[in-house]
Amino acid sequence: MRRDLFRSHLKSALVVLFLGFVRLSGATSADDPATLLHGSIDEILSIAYSGHGTGNLPARVRPALEKCVAFDLVTRQAMGPGWRQFSATDQKRVTDLFSELLIRTYSARVVGTQRPKIVYGTPTDLAPDRREFPTRVIPTTGNEPVAVVYRMIRLPTGWRIYDMLIEGVSFVANYRAQFDEIIQKGGAPAVIRALETKLAASG
């Protein structure tokens, strides 16, 4: 039930996932997580609502996402403790596949009829190098607002998104629950097969 609720809210909040992924206009935006988060609205929503649909949206948003999301960290967290069992080659393959899956899955659902309104809350410091940004997505279709919290971390390359919570449910934790059993049964090869299957199904 909790997972179904998560997925239901996820569909409403998919646009917001991309709101956290901003173009880097220079060192200033990379060093300021709020600028990184807020600046993504103009870039990503401009792409999503450009009238070109979702046909090549993954390819169009990929460069911005790769600059602003710590895909390697997100993947490592989603795999959990089992990640340490993977060889370096398997880790790279899993990261590549998982990143592609995320980009495709959400790109396919980003475009709607009207841009939603995003309300930003007060950020909270989780640690000297980690910060949490609460937001609310206000749909223009009359649906209920959705609470989305971004967790960002300061890396040598600047601030990056490493997790988000939708209605209190961690994106990373949700995927980890799915992969734990796969890793226990078949290790990295099983994870790679599962991701390849998901990608094939996503078109």
N, C-alpha and C positions, 0 to 999 in steps of 0.2 A: 504493500500500500504506500509506504513512504517513497519507494522508488518511482511508483506511478505518479505520485504527487510531484516529485522532483522533475520528471520528464514533462509533465503538464505545464509546470511553471517555466521549464527550460524553453519550450516552444515560444512562450510569450516574451521571454527575456533574451532570445538569441541576438536580437539587435544590440542589446547592451553589451554582450560579450565583445562585440567589435568596437564598442565605444571606448574601450580601454586600450585600443591599439592605435597609436598615433604616429604620424610621420615625424621623423626627427629633423627639426629645422636647425639643429645646432646643439652645442653643449648645454645650453640653458634648459631646453625642454628635456634632455636626457637626464639632467641633474635634478629636475623638479618633477616629482611624480604627479602632482596635481595638474601641471601643464601638460604632461604626457597623457593623462586620462581625459582631461577636458578637450584637448586639441584633437583627439581622435574623432569627435563628433563631426566636425567639418569634413575631415578626409574620408572616413569610412562611410558615413551616411551619404555623402556626396556620391561615392561610388555605388553604394547599394541602391540609391534612389535616382540614379542617372537615367533610368528608362531603358537600360540595356538588358534588364532581366538578370537571371542567375546562370545563364549559359556558360559564360567564361568568368564568372565572379571569383571563383577560387584563385584563378591565375592573376586576376587584377588586384586582389587584396593581399596575396601572398607576400610581396616585398615589404609591405607595411607591417604585417603580422610578424614576420621573421625578425624585424628590427625591434619589436616592442614586446614580444612574448618570450619568456624563457622556456622554449619548447623542450630543451634538454632537461631542465629542472622539473617541468610539469610531467614529462614522461617518466622520469626517475621516481617521482613521488607517486604517480599513478600505479607503477609496478610494485611499489612497496619493498619490503626486505628481499624479495626474490630477485630484485635487480642486481644484487651483488653476485648472483650465481651466473649471470650472463657474461659471455666473453665480450671483449671490446668490439668485435665485429658484430655480434648479436645486438649489443647495446645501440650501435649506430643504426642498424637495420630497423630495430624496434622504434627508435626515435624518429626516423624518417617516415615510417609507416603511420605511426600514431599522429605525428604532426599533420600529415596529409589527410588522415581521416578527420581530424578536428576541423581543418580548414574546409574540407568538402561538406561535412555534415552541417556546419553552421552557415556556410555560404549559401547552401541550398534553401535556407529558410530566412535569410536576412531581409530580402525584399518584401515589403508589404505595400499597402495602398497609400498609407500616409506615415510620415515620420513621427515617432513617439516623442513625448516630452520627457526629458531626463532631469530629475531633481537631485542635486548633490547634497549629502549630509556633511557633518563635521568629521574629518579624518581622525584616526586614532593611531598613536604610535604603539606598535607591538613590541618593538625592540629598536635599538639605534639604527638598524639597517632594514627594518620592516615596518610597513604602514598599511593601514586598512582604510578603505574609502567606501562608505555606504552610499548607495544611490537608490532611487525609486524610479521605475519605468512607468510612465503614465500613458497607456495606449490611447489612441484617438478613436478607437472603435467602441469605447464604452466598457471594455473589460476592466477587471480589477487591477490596480497597480501591483507591480511585482518588485519586491525588495531584492536588490543585488548588491553584494559587498565584494569589492576587489581587494585582494591581498597583493601587495607589491613589495619587492625586495631590491635593495641596492647592490648591484653587481659591478665588477670593474668596468663594464661597458655602459653603466648607468642603471636607472630604475627599470624594472621589468615586472610584468604580471606573472605570478607563479600559482595563483589559485583564485577562485571566486566562489562565493556562497550565494545560492539562489534560494530565497525563503529559508535561510538557515542551513541548507544542505550543501556541503562542500563538493564542488565539482571533482576535485582530485580524489576525495574519499569515495565518491560514488563509483568512479572508474576502478579504483583499487579493489573495491568489493567484487567487481566483475572479474578482474584479472587474477586475484589471489588463487582461486580454484584452478584456473587454467595453468598457472605457473606450478602449482603443487602437482598437477597431473602430468604435465609434459614439458615444463621448463620453457626456455626461450623458443625452441622450435614450435611448440604449441601456440605460444603467443604470436609468433610471426604468422603462422597459418591462420589464426583467428583474425588478425588484422588484415591480412590479404583477402580473406573472405569478405570481411566487412567493406573493404574498399571496392571489391568487385561488385558487391551488391549496391553500393552507392553510385555506381556508374562512373 
